[in-house]
Amino acid sequence: MKPALVTVARPNGFCFGVERAVRMTKLGKKRFGRVYTLGELVHNPLVLEELEREGIRTVRRVHQARGGALVIRAHGCPPEALVRCKELGIKTIDATCPYVRKVQNVVRRMKEQGYLVVVVGERNHPEVRSILGHCGAAGRVYSARMRPRTSKLGVVVQTTMPRERLREAVANLSRLRYTELRVFDTICGEVTSRQEAAVRIAQKAELVIVVGGRNSANTSRLAEIVRAAGKEMLFVERTSELPREVLRNRAGIGVVAGSSTPAWVVREVAAIAKNPDKEEQK
């Protein structure tokens, strides 16, 4: 039986922001000894398990990091969390992704200039919560039903959103005829590249494997793209979840991965997809 033709989307492995956050966290552990992350550092269980083995714990509240240093994750945090750290004497390691930092700076500036800030994104996503924290009462999460009573509107977008969502939101808001409507395309370029690669892979492959955390926004976008293309899909977090019987006798398999998925996992998934019986014969 011929091995399946397996195509791995590029880019894959950690994006710049995730790689930076993981590196800063591990360096922080060496420097401070006791290190905690405020919420999950990244949305990938394998990465979190690795950090746990190294003694890096996740906490939900700032005060739980007393006696150690607190890592601000790649998604960022509301300013109040940093103020609270200072009050409690907790050292901080700010691993906020530079792309998320850019959004925070934009909304803070828009607030100061008297704009109502609209964030196109998932209401309960940690990145969106961190962005809203930087514009306070001047911020709203976009809804197709919203009718803000203001003449000046500033629009930003969660860095992992598909560009179509931003276009749709801007088109809807434009119909309301605001005096001033400023739009900032704050989508991460690498996220866009991964989504475009997923489109290409889904057009050609018979089966597509999406690899990443199930609670990862950017990985979920890739799964949405594959579903929209009408292709058969497997969404897995680790190789043990791969149903080998489904991989057999496939002409072409595509592999796409979220930006918080380690490169080694992608390689292992591709190897099993190419020859699903190899490991079982050992």
Stockholm file with secondary structure:
# STOCKHOLM 1.0

chainA/1-282         MKPALVTVARPNGFCFGVERAVRMTKLGKKRFGRVYTLGELVHNPLVLEELEREGIRTVRRVHQARGGALVIRAHGCPPEALVRCKELGIKTIDATCPYVRKVQNVVRRMKEQGYLVVVVGERNHPEVRSILGHCGAAGRVYSARMRPRTSKLGVVVQTTMPRERLREAVANLSRLRYTELRVFDTICGEVTSRQEAAVRIAQKAELVIVVGGRNSANTSRLAEIVRAAGKEMLFVERTSELPREVLRNRAGIGVVAGSSTPAWVVREVAAIAKNPDKEEQK
#=GR chainA/1-282 SS CCCCEEEECSSCSCCHHHHHHHHHHHHHHHHHSCEEEESCSSSCHHHHHHHHHTTCEEESSGGGGTTSEEEECTTCCCHHHHHHHHHHTCEEEECCCHHHHHHHHHHHHHHHTTCEEEEESCTTCHHHHHHHHTTGGGEEECCTTCCCCCSEEEEEECTTSCHHHHHHHHHHHHTTCCSEEEECCCCCHHHHHHHHHHHHHHHHCSEEEEESCTTCHHHHHHHHHHHHTTCEEEEESSGGGCCHHHHTTCSEEEEEECTTSCHHHHHHHHHHHHCTTTGGGC
#=GC SS_cons         CCCCEEEECSSCSCCHHHHHHHHHHHHHHHHHSCEEEESCSSSCHHHHHHHHHTTCEEESSGGGGTTSEEEECTTCCCHHHHHHHHHHTCEEEECCCHHHHHHHHHHHHHHHTTCEEEEESCTTCHHHHHHHHTTGGGEEECCTTCCCCCSEEEEEECTTSCHHHHHHHHHHHHTTCCSEEEECCCCCHHHHHHHHHHHHHHHHCSEEEEESCTTCHHHHHHHHHHHHTTCEEEEESSGGGCCHHHHTTCSEEEEEECTTSCHHHHHHHHHHHHCTTTGGGC
//
